[in-house]
């Protein structure tokens, strides 16, 4: 597997992002979190980092880990303030507040 052989390769963040998305759609949240966290940790400057942070926050929210979800989503809005992902994170934070989370 190329990703295993070249974990820091030029396109590895794209591969990890797609793997995370595939796991997310299947609701395999543990595997999705692993992939999205690797994008954020290994490629913090990648264009995929904001989307991965957003999905991490979504997963934490869906798992009812509201404190971590809030921390992740707020961190996203600070790190990528003008991004589409930041707007989506603020929307999720507002919804969480309305629901008492």
N, C-alpha and C positions, 0 to 999 in steps of 0.2 A: 504494500500500500504506500503510495507516494507521500501521503500526508504524514505517515509514521516515519518514513525515511527522511523527509525534508520538512520538519515541523515549523521552521522559520522561513520557508520558501516564499518567493514573491507573491504567490496567490494563496498561501495557507490561510490567511484571515477570511478570504472569500469562501474557501472550502469549509472552514469551521462554522462560518455564518450559515451556510446552506445546510450543514449537518444539524446545527442548532434549530433552524427553522423546521427541518423534517421531523426532528424529535418533538418540537413544540406542537406541531400539527397533530401528531399522534398522541399528544398529552403525556409523553414520556419526559416529564419535567426534570427529573434528575439528570438524564443524559443531555437535555437541552441546556440546562444550567452549566454543565461542565463545558460544553462547546462555547456558549456565549461568554462565560468567564475567561476562557482562554483567549478569545478575541480581545477582550478588554485588557487583560493582564499582559498578553504577549505583543499586542499591536495597539497600544493606546492612542497612537496618532492616525490610525486607519480610519477611512471614511465609514467603515463598518462598526466602529466602537460605539457611537451614539445609539445605533439601532440595537446593538447587543445589550447595552445598558438598559434600554427601554424594555426589551424582552425579559431581562433579568427581573426588573421591577414588576412587570406583568405577572411573571411566574410567582414571585413572592406574594403578590396580592392574591392571586388565585389559590395559593396554598394557605392563605389567611395568615401569612407572616407579615402583618401590616407595618410593624416598626421597620423592618428591613426594607420592605417595599418603599415606604416613605423615604428612608435614607437614600436608597438607590435612585429613586425618581428625582428627589431634590438635588442629589449630586449631579445627575444628568443635566438639570436645568442650569446649574452653576457652570459646569464644564463646557456645555454646548448651548449657550443661551439663545442663539438665533436660529437654531435648527428646527426642522419639522418635528424631530423626535422630542425636543424640549417642549414644544407646543402640546404634543400628545401626552407627555409626562405630566404637564400642568393640568391637563384635562382629567387624567386619571387621578391625580392628587385631589382635585376638586370633588370628583365622584366619591373617592374614599372618605373625604371629610363629610359630605352629605350623608353617607351611610354610617357615619360614626366610627370610622376606622382611622 
